[in-house]
Amino acid sequence: MLKAPHSQHQTVPPAPTLEAAKVITISSQSIKVACSNCNLRELCMPVGLSKNELERVDTMVEVRRKIKKGAALFHNGEAFRSLFAIRSGFFKTCMATEDGRDQVTGFQMAGEVMGLDGIVNDHHTCDAIALEDAEVCVLPFERIVAMSQEITSFQRHVHKIMSREIVRENGVMLLLGSMRAEERLAAFLLNLVQRLHTRGFSQSELVLRMTREEIGSYLGLKLETVSRTFSKFAEDGIIAVKQRHVRILKRDALNDLVNRADLN
């Protein structure tokens, strides 16, 4: 099940070609950045590092890269070289189905790490598209491996990030396999708002950076079903919706839907 524990409707423009994406991402300021001065350090880095260890981790970050809305951070099939810590903005990961449709496989936000899909076979297995202007820290994987061997707490942190992604993947499989539409959307909203709250945002309000069509793709629902379920939640007084802004009025009602799915 999509984990209810962990703000964010306009169609995202098509991803540019790889060449265009490179122009956008590399020419838009590749800035050296220090982890020790980053306000997302506690989300990205392990706690308890000494000053010396933190300075060494600083050297691991190659550049900070800006990605324009609609541009690709990386493409399916592209050689894997780095992980990417999201400093600001919102992304979706997706892959093409056999019939040519884009299947959304996840949404990622500031403080989370992207690119783990490339570790297994040394190439990325999905596209990562910015849903709004974003900024990422580029972490060359070779440096991550070397740092993990030197700093035990950093190695544990990397393992924790990988484990979290495995748990999330398993949760999505359970979500798609056993939940009804209302339960899927309830779990999705709770998951988003919790992840945002971890970053200091409201526990009851969020701005959707993705379209309802993209939500449907991720949840395995048709666009009409997503819109109808949003409307039902609003009619029942569970949420208030104004364009992309969603306010959760009855959190317990969403939790009840998710818990009911757990019992089935």
Buried (B, 14 or more C-beta within 10 A) or exposed (E): BBBBEBBBBEEBEEBBEEEEBEEBBEEBEBEEBBBEEBEBBEBBBBEEBEEEBBEBBBEBBBBBBBBBBBBBBBBBEBEBBBBBBBBBBBBBBBBEEEEEEBEBBBBBBBBBBBBBBBBEEEBBBBBBBBBBBBBBBBBBBEBBEEBBEEBEBBBEBBEEBEEBBEEBEEBBEBBBEEBBBBBBBBBBBBBBBBBBBBBEBEEBBBBBBBBBBBBBBBBBBEBEBBBBBBEBBBEEEBBBBEEBEBEBBBBEBBBBBBBBBEEE
